[in-house]
Amino acid sequence: MILLLAHGLTPHLTAELWRRWTWEPVTVVLLLMSGALYAVGVATLWRRAGRDRGIRSWQAAAFYAGLLSLAAALLSPVAWLSELLFSVHMTQHEILMLISAPLLVFGRPLQALTWALPPRSRAAVIHGVTQPRIAAAWHSLTGPTAAFVLHGMAIWVWHAPHLYEAALRSAGIHALQHLSFVITACLFWWGMVQGRYGRAGYGAGVLYVFLTAVHTSVLGALLTVAPWLWYPSYATAATRWQMDAMADQQLAGLLMWIPSGVAFIVFGLGLMAAWLGESERRAGLGSVSQAR
């Protein structure tokens, strides 16, 4: 709503907006299937181990909040308006990477999905993923450095004008863009929060979260101060709906530069607090063991 007020949208566009729910069948089915499988997995796990064991209630709530945020980004009028306004498209991407991805990761979806499988399939999957090569590959992929690099590459590569314009023209490329944002963001947050070193690795997580805040802010600043339109397709939409495409790009850059940078800093401070708490806990355990 703030973005709409900032642009001063015409009554025609405002009226059109509320009719533009995008009930894309594949997206709807995937979201519903994900929610159902997660519910089955959590129910099975809690039935075997007890409520709040393995996956806590707040983690389940986080996962479903993540699914709702995905629906808001991909099915609501936000999806349609993102094709007209770069600032709304930027908001959509920030929802996917800064809201949906961490919420999904907090929900421990892989564990829930494993418990949603039949017993024999579950045993086969667990046996397969614990094989040394597969486990080593997963640890490498979700390590803080690899996750940071992959997510950073996805952000910068997809904002290259030719690729971004291609995503605006092709539904398939657009879907690939969103998929790469969500997957690399999930890898990033998994590496920061549930990486191979657990809470002891939060120190590295703090570093990479702050570095991500820096490089995304740089990209946002470049968009804000650029004297030309990076993506000419938005100029056509702006002319049709009587909007200023250059002001729209500046607003998009500011959204990536300031609000998303602040969000990363808040996440980083949270990781730092958890890291310090874990360090104090380990120091306390060390003192107790020495006293004995």
PyMOL commands that set and color helices and strands:
alter all, ss='L'
color gray80, all
select helices_A, chain A and resi 2-7+11-17+25-49+57-74+77-81+86-106+109-116+119-129+132-141+144-158+161-169+171-193+198-225+233-240+245-257+259-291
alter helices_A, ss='H'
color red, helices_A
deselect
rebuild
show_as cartoon
